Amino acid sequence: MSFSDYFEVKVLDYFFGQTAYTVPATLYFGLATAEITDTTTGTTVTEPSGGDYARVAVTNADKTNWNNAAAGALTNKTDIEFPEATASWGTVTYMFIADAATVGNIIAWGALTASKAIGVGDNAKFAAGDLSIALD
């Protein structure tokens, strides 16, 4: 995964004492059907529309949901599962983490290992341990 320009600025400002940063209590995981870059925002990300698509809320700063970091990375301890699609969501190619259920700021993003067409009755899911978030 890569961190967005938005988040990189927040971390740098916080670390070097420029401004305070409040860690989001909830992170929102989303899917995208078009490329995401460091400059993609919550208003420019191309998410599926309709068919019961919604970002998945995950409590942050909670040892229930995240494994401790090791060797510069951490993984999800629990499944991150999207609602069942009631219509086609298109072909998802990227995932992202945002600080709001809609719009908001993109914190981190990554390309999926393989694109996935999500159709009626499908459940997109990142099983426990499938997401690796690293600093390099």
Buried (B, 14 or more C-beta within 10 A) or exposed (E): BBBBBBBBBBEEEBEEEEEEBEEBEEBBBBBBBBEBEBEBBBEEBBBBEEBEBBBBEBEBEEEEBBBEEEEEBBBBBBEBEBEEBEBBBBEBBBBBBBBBEEEBBBBBBBBBEEEBEBEEEBEBEBEBEEBEBEEE
